[in-house]
Amino acid sequence: MTVSRPSTLRIVLATFGILSLELALIRWTSQQVRVFAYFNNLTLIAAFLGMGLGLALGERRPSLRHWTLPLLLILSAILGMSEKLRLVYLRFPDVSLVLWGGEQSTTGFRRFLLSVLIVLALFMLILTVFICAGTIVGDLFTKFPPLRAYSADLIGSLIGVLAMTLVAALGTKPAVWLALAAAPFLYFSRRALSVLSFIGIIIFGWYSAGAAQYSPYYRVEVTRADELPGRPVRVAVNRDNFQLIHDLSTERITQDRQLSESDRLRLIAFDAVYGLPFRMTANRRRALIVGGGTGNDAAAALRNHFREVVSVEIDPLIFDIGRKQHPERPYEDPRTHAIVNDARAYFEQNSRQRFDVVSFGFLDSHAMFSSMSSLRLETYVYTVDSIRSAWRLVEPGGVLAVTFAAYPGEWISDRLYATVLEATGVQPVIVPVPVHFGKMYIVGKDVSPVILSQRIPFPKGQPTPEAQYIRVPTDDWPFLYIRPNTFPTGYIVVIGGLLLIGLFGALAVFGKEIATTRFDAPLFLMGAAFLLIETRSVVELSLLLGSTWFVNSAVFAGILVMAFLANLFVTWRQPKMLTPFFAALIASLLLNYLVRPAALLNLGLTARATLGGLLNALPVFFAGVIFSALFSRSEHPSASFGSNLLGAVVGGCLEYLSMFIGLKALVMVALCLYLVVLLLVQQREQRAMALRVSG
């Protein structure tokens, strides 16, 4: 399959632009409107819905392409000026999920309604941008055989993923992302308005960045906390306070004459908190810190004379800021090993290491695991399975300490207490600490809680009676932040609004044909099911290999490559009977359901990557074969492809079911959807056979 013909290259260019724009907006909206950092799959759903409607409209309304950049300019103006428009700290209308202050604490109907309307309005604006962009591909799809057009679509999407991965790795700013994503649309609309819009988009992207730096995960701002003793460096990510870089050295606390007595006492308290895990054991050989951040914990370990300190942090820019700006220079000390990795991945990849202290710093993110799911970046760090893996690394006589900002309430403290208890089999000592509303949960290996408690110079806390009943996070249900016994009203209303927008959009585009051949029901359901297994693949492989930005990009690229190979297979073999491929797909899904990721975590990294990749590649490949075969038979390729993307919107909403039923059950939801597709395909084939016989 080649894409050498210029007309086919136009599909590659268009889909490259759409995929790049999708990824750019997912990052940018999360940084400009804080709540989208926790719900960036809303942007993904808007993009899928817009592309689906645009593809279906492309043949009839190709002129809509000229509105892509002007509408993107309006969106860019709103996002670029979000601080002045007071959208940065928009609250999500729900209290069922902790968003570090981003959830709406009051239940007044007016505020609830206003929050819902603003979220849906932003969703609608993103949607219209992608509708106009999608018409380009929809119009081009009518000019080529379906499989050739689909191959070009996949190639363009793959190049888009690789390009955005590169600009993320280089630490570029929004103006670069938006220029890369918007430039292809100038080729398809060379009007003066589009050119002026393109320039305006870049200007708003540049303006929004200000003095911020950009990592693969965050918008990062470094300032001084003038209101605190010593004016420590403050690091904010995605508009949230993230970390303070403290100088807690003995020289500073005892000799700095500029400190008032109250400031000195406050710094002594900070030193006691950060140093507590490293004072719990007589052995000071090796310490492991996950969520190492800018180096406060590593500095505390060094002040307590540990001979080796391993500090693990997922974000390379945060490490770099700590290396350059921490006054105690812990990352320049030869005793410290700074490792850029996901905490959970480090536990599994270094299962033979042993430490006298394993300390979880204030390890909480302000970003999502990936754009494909409702999980957060640290999702798999606070599960029973993860803490059990960390516990295995603790030497006899050593301690495990988990520090967490438990300000949402006793329920989250109870959940962490119960999680540590179940993972270790040891009752943790709860220590409320005077930093960031924190609590520390400490357990000792072969050290009784009574003796451990005697070593702690702070008052002790107690779990509430509800702790014994609270649901604890596991690898299958990794939802630490879901508030128990709270109905997610805001979620239901917002998701209901998204589905209504999708329904009315589909009715407007397909009209009466929604029940006829232009609306492709099998491919619609294929889209919903495929997004579920795609989400599952991203989540599962990131668990096996680490939830770093590079792994996520590699998984997305792998999914596109598998779909491309499936498309080539259908082009080459042109299978007539799809039942064997449905059987293989169902078998591979059942295998994924039965083989849990934990079963592979004990394997070496190469074996884990190979087997995990194969397990997740099989359903993607077989689903791709079925999709390409059905797509090749479509009488209305653009409408069929649009139907498929509309189905992905439903799949994106179904993904939220995992908060109730767990991630494993999503496989069975996808399997049920594929079974319905099988029935519809068989009915279609029977009708076609009856027509041939009667003819």
C-alpha positions in Angstrom: 0.0 0.0 0.0 1.5 3.3 -1.0 0.6 6.9 -0.4 2.7 8.4 -3.3 -0.2 9.9 -5.2 -0.7 13.5 -4.2 -4.4 13.1 -3.6 -3.8 10.3 -1.1 -1.1 12.4 0.6 -3.8 14.9 1.2 -5.6 12.4 3.5 -2.3 11.8 5.3 -1.9 15.6 5.8 -5.4 16.1 7.0 -5.4 13.3 9.5 -1.9 14.4 10.7 -3.4 17.8 11.4 -6.5 16.4 13.1 -4.5 14.0 15.4 -1.9 16.7 16.2 -4.6 19.2 17.0 -6.4 16.7 19.2 -3.3 16.0 21.3 -2.4 19.7 21.4 -5.8 20.7 22.7 -5.9 17.9 25.2 -2.6 19.3 26.7 -3.5 23.0 26.3 -7.1 22.8 27.8 -5.8 21.0 30.8 -3.3 23.8 31.5 -5.7 26.7 30.8 -8.9 25.4 32.4 -7.7 23.6 35.5 -10.6 21.1 35.7 -9.7 19.7 32.3 -6.5 18.4 33.8 -8.6 15.8 35.5 -11.0 15.2 32.6 -8.9 15.5 29.5 -10.9 12.7 28.0 -13.7 15.2 27.6 -11.5 16.8 24.9 -10.9 13.5 23.4 -14.6 12.7 23.2 -15.3 16.1 21.7 -12.7 15.4 19.0 -14.1 11.9 18.2 -17.6 13.2 18.0 -16.6 16.2 15.9 -14.6 14.0 13.5 -17.4 11.5 13.2 -20.0 14.2 12.3 -17.5 16.0 10.1 -16.7 12.8 8.1 -20.4 12.1 7.6 -20.9 15.8 6.4 -17.8 16.0 4.2 -19.3 14.9 1.0 -22.3 17.3 1.3 -20.6 20.3 3.1 -17.0 20.4 2.0 -16.9 24.2 2.4 -17.0 23.8 6.2 -13.3 23.2 6.0 -12.8 26.9 5.7 -14.2 27.5 9.2 -11.7 25.2 10.9 -9.0 27.8 11.7 -11.5 30.7 12.4 -13.3 28.6 15.0 -10.0 27.4 16.4 -9.0 31.1 16.8 -12.1 31.7 18.9 -11.3 28.6 21.1 -7.7 29.8 21.3 -8.7 33.3 22.4 -10.9 31.8 25.2 -8.1 29.4 26.3 -5.4 32.0 25.9 -7.3 34.5 28.0 -8.7 32.0 30.4 -7.1 33.6 33.4 -8.7 37.0 32.6 -12.0 35.2 31.9 -11.8 33.5 35.3 -12.0 30.1 33.7 -8.7 28.8 35.1 -10.2 27.8 38.4 -13.6 26.7 37.1 -14.9 24.0 39.5 -16.4 20.7 38.3 -20.0 20.4 39.5 -19.5 17.3 41.7 -18.1 16.4 45.1 -17.9 12.6 44.4 -14.3 12.9 43.2 -11.4 14.8 44.8 -9.9 17.3 42.4 -7.6 19.1 44.9 -10.0 21.9 45.3 -11.3 21.7 41.7 -14.6 20.1 42.8 -17.6 22.2 43.6 -18.0 22.3 47.4 -21.4 24.0 47.4 -24.6 22.4 46.0 -26.5 25.6 45.0 -28.4 24.9 41.9 -27.4 28.2 40.2 -23.7 27.4 40.6 -24.2 23.8 39.7 -26.0 24.8 36.5 -23.4 27.5 35.6 -20.5 25.0 36.0 -22.3 22.4 33.8 -23.1 24.9 31.1 -19.5 26.2 30.9 -18.1 22.7 30.7 -20.6 21.8 28.0 -20.0 25.1 26.1 -16.3 24.5 25.9 -17.0 20.9 24.8 -19.3 22.3 22.1 -16.7 24.7 20.8 -14.0 22.0 20.6 -16.6 19.8 18.9 -17.3 22.4 16.2 -13.6 22.8 15.4 -13.3 19.1 14.7 -16.6 18.9 12.7 -15.1 21.4 10.3 -11.7 19.6 10.3 -13.4 16.3 9.8 -15.2 17.4 6.6 -11.8 17.6 4.9 -11.3 13.8 5.5 -14.9 13.0 4.8 -14.7 14.7 1.3 -11.4 13.0 0.5 -12.7 9.5 1.6 -15.3 9.6 -1.2 -12.6 9.8 -3.8 -10.7 6.6 -3.1 -11.3 3.0 -2.3 -12.2 2.7 1.4 -9.1 0.7 2.4 -6.7 2.9 0.6 -8.3 6.0 2.3 -8.2 4.2 5.7 -4.5 3.3 5.3 -3.7 6.9 4.5 -5.7 8.0 7.6 -3.7 5.6 9.8 -0.4 6.8 8.4 -1.3 10.4 9.0 -2.5 9.6 12.6 0.8 7.7 13.3 2.9 10.6 12.1 0.8 12.9 14.3 1.5 10.8 17.4 5.2 10.7 16.7 5.4 14.4 15.9 3.6 15.4 19.1 5.8 13.0 21.1 8.8 14.7 19.8 7.7 18.3 20.6 6.7 17.1 24.1 10.2 15.6 24.6 11.7 18.9 23.5 9.8 20.8 26.2 8.2 23.1 23.6 5.4 25.6 24.4 1.8 25.8 23.2 2.6 28.1 20.3 4.7 25.3 18.8 2.1 22.6 19.3 -0.7 24.8 17.8 1.5 25.9 14.8 2.3 22.2 14.1 -1.3 21.1 14.4 -2.9 24.1 12.6 -0.5 24.4 9.7 -2.0 21.5 7.6 -5.4 23.3 7.6 -3.8 26.2 5.7 -3.2 23.9 2.8 -6.9 23.1 2.6 -8.1 26.6 3.2 -5.9 29.3 1.7 -8.3 32.2 2.3 -7.1 35.4 4.0 -9.3 34.7 7.0 -7.7 31.3 7.6 -4.2 32.8 7.3 -5.1 35.6 9.8 -6.7 33.0 12.1 -3.5 30.9 12.0 -1.4 33.9 13.1 -3.9 34.7 15.9 -3.9 31.1 17.1 -0.1 31.2 17.5 -0.2 34.6 19.3 -2.8 33.3 21.8 -0.7 30.1 22.3 2.4 32.2 22.9 0.5 34.6 25.3 -0.9 31.8 27.4 2.6 30.4 28.2 4.0 33.5 29.9 7.1 32.5 31.8 6.0 28.9 32.3 8.1 25.9 31.4 6.6 22.7 29.9 7.4 19.1 30.7 5.8 16.1 29.0 3.1 16.2 31.7 2.7 19.7 33.0 2.8 23.4 32.6 5.3 24.3 35.3 5.7 27.7 37.0 8.5 28.6 39.4 8.1 31.5 41.8 9.0 32.6 45.3 6.6 32.1 48.2 7.1 35.5 49.8 4.6 34.8 52.6 6.7 32.0 54.0 9.9 32.0 56.1 13.0 32.3 53.9 10.9 32.9 50.7 11.2 29.2 49.5 10.9 28.4 45.8 7.3 27.5 44.9 6.6 25.1 42.0 3.1 25.1 40.5 1.9 22.7 37.9 -1.2 23.1 35.7 -2.1 26.2 37.7 -2.0 24.2 41.0 0.5 24.6 43.9 2.6 21.5 43.7 5.8 21.8 45.8 7.8 24.1 48.0 11.6 23.8 47.9 12.8 24.2 51.5 16.2 24.8 52.9 16.0 22.8 56.1 19.7 22.4 56.7 21.0 22.6 60.3 23.1 25.6 59.4 20.2 27.5 58.0 17.8 26.8 60.9 20.4 27.5 63.6 22.5 30.4 62.1 20.2 32.4 59.8 19.7 35.6 61.8 16.9 36.9 59.5 14.6 34.2 60.8 12.1 35.1 63.5 11.6 32.6 66.3 8.2 31.6 64.9 9.7 31.1 61.5 12.5 29.0 63.0 10.0 26.8 64.9 8.1 26.3 61.6 11.2 25.2 59.8 12.1 22.8 62.6 8.6 21.3 62.3 9.1 20.9 58.5 12.4 19.2 59.1 10.8 16.9 61.6 8.1 15.9 59.1 10.5 15.3 56.1 13.0 13.5 58.3 10.6 11.3 60.2 10.7 8.2 57.9 14.5 8.3 57.9 14.7 8.4 61.7 12.6 5.3 62.2 15.3 2.8 61.7 18.8 2.3 63.2 20.2 1.2 59.9 21.1 4.1 57.5 22.3 2.2 54.5 19.8 2.6 51.7 16.6 4.7 51.3 14.2 4.7 48.4 12.0 7.8 47.8 9.2 7.7 45.3 7.7 11.0 44.3 11.1 12.5 44.8 10.1 15.8 43.3 12.5 18.7 43.8 14.5 17.0 46.5 13.1 17.8 50.0 12.8 14.1 50.9 16.3 13.3 49.5 17.8 16.2 51.4 16.1 14.8 54.6 17.6 11.4 54.0 21.0 12.8 53.5 20.7 15.0 56.7 20.0 11.7 58.5 23.2 10.2 57.2 21.9 7.6 54.7 24.8 6.2 52.7 22.7 5.7 49.5 19.5 7.5 48.5 17.5 6.5 45.4 15.0 9.2 44.4 12.4 8.3 41.8 10.4 11.0 40.0 8.3 10.7 36.8 8.8 14.2 35.5 12.3 15.1 34.2 11.6 18.8 34.4 10.7 18.7 38.1 14.0 16.8 38.7 15.9 19.5 36.8 14.3 22.3 38.8 15.3 20.6 42.0 18.8 20.0 40.7 19.3 23.7 39.9 17.3 25.4 42.7 17.3 23.3 45.8 19.6 25.1 48.2 20.8 21.9 49.8 21.8 20.4 46.4 20.6 16.9 47.2 20.7 15.8 43.6 24.4 16.8 43.3 25.4 14.7 46.2 27.2 11.5 45.0 25.1 9.4 47.5 21.9 10.3 45.6 20.7 8.5 42.5 18.0 10.4 40.7 15.9 8.1 38.5 13.3 9.4 36.1 10.6 6.7 36.1 7.1 5.8 37.2 7.1 4.7 40.9 5.1 1.5 40.3 7.3 0.6 37.4 10.4 1.0 39.6 9.0 -1.3 42.2 8.4 -4.1 39.7 11.6 -3.5 37.7 13.8 -3.6 40.8 12.1 -6.3 42.9 15.4 -7.7 44.1 16.6 -4.4 45.6 16.3 -3.9 49.4 16.1 -0.7 51.4 16.0 0.3 55.0 13.4 2.9 54.3 10.8 3.1 51.4 9.1 6.5 51.5 6.2 7.7 49.4 6.6 11.5 49.3 3.6 13.8 48.8 3.0 11.8 45.6 -0.1 13.2 44.0 -0.5 14.4 40.4 -2.5 17.1 38.7 -2.7 15.4 35.4 -4.3 12.3 33.9 -2.8 8.9 33.2 -3.6 9.4 29.5 -6.2 11.0 27.3 -7.9 7.7 26.9 -9.1 7.1 30.4 -10.5 8.7 33.6 -7.4 7.5 35.6 -4.8 9.8 37.1 -1.0 9.7 36.7 -0.4 8.1 40.1 -3.4 5.8 39.8 -1.3 2.6 40.2 1.0 3.9 42.9 -1.7 3.8 45.7 -3.2 0.4 45.1 -2.9 -2.6 47.4 -0.9 -4.3 44.8 1.6 -1.4 44.5 2.1 -1.0 48.2 2.6 -4.8 48.5 5.3 -4.5 45.9 7.0 -1.6 47.8 6.7 -3.6 51.0 8.7 -6.4 49.5 11.6 -4.0 49.0 11.8 -3.2 52.7 14.7 -4.8 54.7 13.8 -6.6 58.0 14.0 -3.9 60.6 13.1 -1.2 58.0 10.1 0.9 57.5 7.6 1.8 54.8 6.1 5.3 55.1 3.3 6.7 52.9 2.7 10.5 53.2 -0.4 12.0 51.8 -2.3 15.3 51.8 -5.5 14.0 53.4 -7.4 17.3 53.5 -10.5 15.9 51.7 -11.6 14.2 54.9 -11.4 11.2 57.1 -12.7 8.9 54.4 -9.5 9.3 52.3 -7.4 8.8 55.4 -9.4 5.6 56.2 -8.9 4.4 52.7 -5.1 4.8 52.8 -5.0 3.2 56.3 -7.0 0.2 55.1 -4.9 0.0 51.9 -1.6 -0.1 53.8 -3.0 -2.6 56.3 -4.2 -5.0 53.6 -1.0 -4.7 51.6 1.4 -5.3 54.5 -0.7 -7.2 57.0 0.6 -4.8 59.7 -1.4 -2.1 61.4 0.0 1.3 60.3 0.7 4.1 62.7 -1.1 7.2 61.6 0.8 10.4 62.1 -0.9 13.7 61.3 1.8 16.1 60.2 1.8 19.9 60.1 2.5 20.1 56.3 -0.1 20.3 53.5 -2.8 18.8 55.7 -0.7 15.7 55.6 -0.9 12.3 57.3 1.8 9.7 57.3 1.1 6.0 57.5 4.1 4.1 58.9 4.7 0.3 59.1 7.8 -1.5 60.2 9.0 -4.9 59.0 9.6 -7.1 62.1 9.0 -4.0 64.2 5.9 -3.9 66.4 3.5 -0.9 65.9 3.9 -0.1 69.7 7.7 0.2 69.4 7.4 2.1 66.2 4.9 4.5 67.7 7.3 5.2 70.6 9.9 6.5 68.1 7.5 9.1 66.7 7.6 12.6 68.2 4.1 13.5 67.0 0.6 12.9 68.3 -0.9 9.8 66.7 -4.1 9.5 64.7 -6.7 6.8 64.6 -8.9 5.4 61.8 -12.6 5.8 62.1 -14.9 2.7 62.5 -15.8 3.0 58.8 -12.2 2.1 57.8 -13.0 -1.6 58.0 -15.7 -1.3 55.5 -14.2 1.2 53.0 -13.4 -0.1 49.5 -9.6 -0.1 48.9 -7.9 0.6 45.6 -6.6 -2.4 43.6 -5.1 -2.7 40.2 -8.6 -3.6 38.9 -10.3 -0.7 40.8 -7.6 2.0 41.2 -9.8 4.8 42.2 -8.3 6.3 45.4 -10.1 9.6 45.0 -13.7 8.5 44.6 -15.7 9.6 47.7 -17.7 6.7 49.2 -21.5 6.9 49.5 -21.7 10.0 47.3 -23.8 9.9 44.1 -21.9 11.4 41.2 -24.7 13.9 40.1 -22.3 16.1 38.2 -20.8 13.3 36.3 -24.2 11.9 35.3 -25.4 15.3 34.2 -22.3 16.1 32.2 -22.1 12.7 30.5 -25.8 12.8 29.8 -25.2 16.2 28.2 -22.4 14.8 26.0 -24.6 12.0 24.9 -27.5 14.3 24.1 -25.2 16.6 22.1 -24.0 13.5 20.2 -27.5 12.3 19.6 -28.8 15.6 18.3 -25.6 16.0 16.2 -26.1 12.6 14.7 -29.8 13.3 13.9 -28.8 16.6 12.3 -26.1 15.0 10.1 -27.8 11.8 9.2 -31.5 12.9 9.5 -33.9 10.1 8.6 -31.0 8.1 7.2 -29.9 7.3 10.8 -32.0 4.2 10.6 -30.9 3.3 7.0 -27.8 2.5 5.2 -25.9 5.8 5.7 -25.7 5.3 9.4 -23.6 2.2 9.9 -24.8 0.5 13.1 -22.2 -2.3 13.1 -19.3 0.1 12.7 -20.9 2.4 15.3 -20.8 -0.5 17.9 -17.3 -1.4 16.7 -16.2 2.1 17.5 -17.6 1.9 21.0 -16.1 -1.5 21.7 -12.7 -0.6 20.2 -12.3 2.5 22.4 -12.9 0.3 25.4 -10.2 -2.2 24.4 -7.9 0.6 23.4 -8.3 2.2 26.8 -7.7 -1.1 28.4 -4.5 -1.6 26.3 -3.1 1.8 27.3 -3.9 1.2 31.0 -2.6 -2.4 31.1 0.6 -1.8 29.2 1.3 1.3 31.2 0.9 -0.8 34.4 3.3 -3.4 33.0 5.9 -1.0 31.6 5.3 2.3 33.6 2.9 5.2 33.0 5.5 7.5 31.6 4.7 9.8 28.6 7.0 7.8 26.4 5.3 4.5 27.2 1.8 6.0 26.5 3.0 7.4 23.2 4.5 4.0 22.2 1.3 2.3 23.1 -0.8 4.7 20.9 1.7 4.2 18.1 1.5 0.4 18.5 -2.3 0.4 18.3 -2.2 2.5 15.1 0.4 0.1 13.6 -1.7 -3.0 14.5 -4.7 -1.3 12.8 -2.6 -0.6 9.8 -1.4 -4.2 9.6 -5.0 -5.4 9.9 -6.0 -3.1 7.0 -3.1 -4.5 4.9 -4.2 -8.0 5.7 -7.8 -7.3 4.5 -6.5 -5.6 1.4 -4.3 -8.6 0.6 -6.6 -11.5 1.5 -10.0 -9.9 1.2 -11.7 -12.3 3.6 -15.3 -13.2 2.8 -16.2 -15.0 6.1 -15.8 -12.9 9.2 -17.0 -15.4 11.7 -13.5 -16.9 12.3 -12.2 -13.5 13.0 -15.0 -12.8 15.5 -14.2 -16.1 17.2 -10.5 -15.1 17.4 -11.4 -11.7 18.7 -13.7 -13.1 21.4 -11.0 -15.7 22.4 -8.4 -13.0 22.7 -10.7 -10.8 24.8 -11.4 -13.8 27.1 -7.7 -14.4 27.4 -7.2 -10.7 28.4 -10.0 -11.0 30.9 -8.5 -14.2 32.5 -4.8 -13.2 32.5 -4.3 -10.3 35.0 -1.4 -7.9 34.6 -0.2 -9.0 38.1 0.6 -12.4 36.6 3.2 -10.8 34.3 4.8 -8.4 36.8 7.2 -11.0 38.2 8.7 -11.5 34.7 11.7 -9.6 33.4 11.1 -6.3 31.6 11.6 -7.9 28.1 9.3 -10.8 28.7 6.7 -8.6 30.4 6.8 -6.2 27.4 6.6 -9.0 24.9 3.8 -11.0 26.5 1.8 -8.0 27.6 2.2 -6.4 24.1 1.0 -9.6 22.5 -2.0 -10.1 24.7 -3.1 -6.6 24.0 -2.2 -6.6 20.3 -4.3 -9.7 19.4 -7.8 -8.1 20.1 -6.6 -4.9 18.4 -5.5 -6.8 15.3 -8.6 -9.0 15.0 -10.9 -6.0 15.6 -9.0 -4.1 13.0 -9.5 -7.0 10.5 -13.2 -7.0 11.1 -13.5 -3.2 10.9 -11.5 -3.0 7.6 -13.5 -5.9 6.0 -16.8 -4.2 6.9 -15.5 -0.8 5.9 -14.4 -2.1 2.5 -18.0 -3.2 1.8 -19.6 0.1 2.7 -21.6 2.0 0.1 -21.0 5.3 2.0 -17.4 5.1 3.4 -17.3 8.6 4.9 -20.6 8.1 6.7 -19.5 4.6 7.9 -16.2 6.0 9.2 -18.2 8.8 10.8 -20.5 6.3 12.5 -17.5 4.5 13.8 -16.1 7.6 15.4 -19.6 8.4 16.9 -19.4 5.0 18.5 -16.1 5.9 20.0 -17.9 8.7 21.8 -20.2 6.2 23.4 -17.2 4.1 24.3 -15.6 7.1 25.9 -18.6 7.5 28.1 -18.8 3.8 28.9 -15.2 4.0 30.1 -16.5 5.9 33.1 -18.3 2.6 34.1 -14.9 1.4 35.4 -15.4 3.7 38.4 -18.2 1.3 39.5 -17.4 -2.1 37.9 -13.6 -2.0 37.7 -11.3 -2.1 34.7 -11.4 -5.8 34.2 -15.2 -5.8 33.5 -14.7 -3.3 30.6 -13.4 -6.3 28.6 -16.7 -8.0 29.0 -18.6 -4.9 28.0 -16.5 -4.7 24.9 -17.1 -8.4 24.3 -20.9 -8.0 24.5 -20.8 -5.1 22.0 -18.8 -7.3 19.6 -21.3 -10.1 19.9 -24.1 -7.6 18.9 -22.0 -6.6 15.9 -21.6 -10.3 15.0 -25.4 -10.7 15.1 -26.0 -7.6 13.0 -23.4 -8.7 10.4 -24.9 -12.2 10.2 -28.4 -10.6 9.7 -27.0 -8.4 7.0 -25.3 -11.3 5.2 -28.5 -13.3 5.4 -30.5 -10.5 3.8 -28.0 -10.1 1.1 -28.1 -13.8 0.4 -31.9 -13.8 0.3 -31.8 -10.9 -2.2 -29.4 -12.8 -4.4 -31.5 -16.0 -4.3 -34.7 -14.0 -5.1 -33.0 -12.1 -7.9 
